[in-house]
Amino acid sequence: MVPHSIFLTKGVGRAKEKLESFENALRNARIANFNLVRVSSIFPPRCKIIPRSIGLKYFSPGEIVFCVMSDCSTNEPNRLVAASVGLAIPKDRDLHGYLSEHHAYGQTDDKAGDYAEDLAAKMLATTLGIPFDEDKSWDERRKLWKLEKNIVRTTNVTQSAIGAKDGRWTTVVAAAILITEPRGRSGPSPRVTK
């Protein structure tokens, strides 16, 4: 079972109870009606990133759905929390890429997202046995990493939020949802030929 597509999503939730704020963040991300199973961080070869609106059509409520997810919570007023999933995708799509989870306090979307992307690129480099010097590998002009002869594109999905002033729990989530096969009541299905 190798995922052929993924979609990225994020959300924020607030509530009196921590669990309820997490549920609200999942609702905001539009993935609360699935049984989410966290997996480790390999971006499959030839996998495509698709829009969330299309990706949601592959699933039915209650379905077991695999994801790479980051979350962070606080009940401290005005405390900044962030959750990010970074992706590092090699130019050669026959190779696997990497996803990373990062959660932090005091980081903006940009800072957390950049960190998650850097982490994914580093993990991919070490997995492929490529020396990695983050000061020399980043091509800011082209927005890509150069790892020896491999060019790696990175991206992220990040959600940050400031803790509720009244002390309610604030939770942020960021996730990459993996799609293994077409299914679901309203989703795309394989074509059948007679």
N, C-alpha and C positions, 0 to 999 in steps of 0.2 A: 504494500500500500504506500505509494509515493505520491505526495501532493502534486497536482498539476498547476494549481493557482493558489494565490493567497490574496487576502485583502487586509488593509490596515484600518484600524479604528481607534477611537479614544473617547474618554468621557470623564465627567466630574459629577460627584454626588455629595449631598450633605444631609445629615440626619442626627437625631439625638444619640442613636446607637451606632457603633463602628460598623457592624455587619450590615445594617440598613444603609449606611452611607456607601458601602461597597456595592450593594445591590443597586442603589440609585446611579452610581457611576457606570455600572454595567448596562443599566437601562438607557442612560444617556449615550452610551457607545452602541446601543442597539443589539447587544449580545446577551442580555439577561435571561432570555427564554431558552437558552441552550445549556446542556451539561458540559461545562468547559473542562478540558483535560490539558494541563500544562505539559508541554514537551520541551526537550532540549532544542538546540539552536541551529540546526542545519537548514539552509535555504536550498531546496532540492534543485538538481540540474534541470534546465529547461522550464523551470517554474515561472509563471507569469504573475505579475501584480495587476489585479483588476480592481475596479471601483467597488466600494462597499455596497452600493445599491444593487449591483449585479451579484456580488458574492453572497449576499443574504438570501438570494433566491435558491441557492443550492441546499438550504437547510430547512428543517421543520422544527417546530417547538418541541423541546424535550430531547432532541437528538444529541448524541455525544459528539462534541466538536473539539478538535485538537487546536491548540493555540500556543504561541509564545507570548507571554503576558508579563507586564510589569505593573505594580501598583504601589501606592504610598498613601498613608493616612496621617492626619493630625487632628487633635482637638484643642490645640493651642491657638488662641486667637491671633490672627495676622501672620501666622507662620506659613512660608511659601513651601509647597510640596510639588514634586514633579515625578512623572513616570514616563519612560521612553523605551521604545524598541528601535534599535538601529539595524540596518541591513547593509551588508557588503556583498556585491554581486559581481563575479568575474566577467570580463568581456567574453571569454569562452564559455558559452552557456551550457556546454557539456560537463563543466565542472560545477561542483556544489559551491554555494556561498555560505554566508553566516548571518545569523540574527543574534542580537545581544539585548539583554534586559538591563535597564539602569533605572534606579529610583534614588531620589535625593531630596534633601531639605535645602532651601535657600538658593536653588538654581532656577533660572528662567527657562522657558521653552527652548530658546536658542542654545543656551549653555548645556542643558541636559541632552538635547538632540545631538549636538556636536559630539558630546562625550560618548553617547551611545553609538554613533557612527564610527568614531575612532576605535572604540572597543571592538566592534564587529570587524573592522578592517585588521586590527591587530590579531584577533583570534583566527581570522582567515589566513593571514600571513603565516602565523606559527603552525597552523594545521597543514599548510602546504609546504612547510619547511623553508620559507622565504625570509631572509633577514629583513627586519622592519625598523626603519628610522623615521619616526613620525615627523621630524623636522625636515627631512629631505624627500619623503615620499608624497607629500600632499602637493598637488598642482592646483592652487587656489583659482587660477585663471580659468581652468577647465572644470573645476569642481569634481575632481576624481583623484584616486590614489594610483600611484605607479608602484607596483611591487615587482621588481625585476622586469620581466617581459610581460607580465600580466597587468592589465589595466582593470581597476576595480572601481565600480560606481557605488556610491553610498547614498542612503536616504534614511529617514527616520519618521516615526509617528510619536508625537510627544504631547502630553497634557500636563499643564501646571495649574495651580490654583492657590489662593490665599486662604488660610484657615478662617472659618466663620468667626465673626467678632463676638458672637454670643456663646462660644465654646462648644457648639455642635461639632460633630465629627465631619471632616472634609476628606474625601478620598478621590484620588485620580487614578485612572487606568489607561494604559496604552497596550494594544494587542495586534498581533499578526495572526489572522485566522487562516488555517490551512484547509484546503479543499482537495479531497482525495478522489472523488468521483461524482459525476452528475447525479443528483437525486433531489428529493424534496417534492412536496406537493406542487409548489408553484415554480420550481426552478427548472433550468434547462435539463433535458434528458437526452440520452444517446439516440441517434436516428436509427430507426429499424428499417432495413430494406428487405423486400420480399423477392 
